[in-house]
């Protein structure tokens, strides 16, 4: 068996995102059938997916899957 490479997930600034981190939106996100999530909206307690392009989390109490290119890690 080959060793599997660890998945490294980075935000739009190149900061490494880990499970449980908080991040915020760097651009407005239009959502079909709902009000848009504005720039600066918090994505809390993120969970990593099986790809480095997406993370899951809650924005205003709604579970969302968001592309990491639109996020910045909260310090």
ABEGO torsion letter per residue (X at the ends): XBBBBBBBBBBAAGBBBBBGBBBBBABBBBBBGBBBBBBGBBBBGBBBBABAABBBBBBGGBBBBBBAAABBBBX
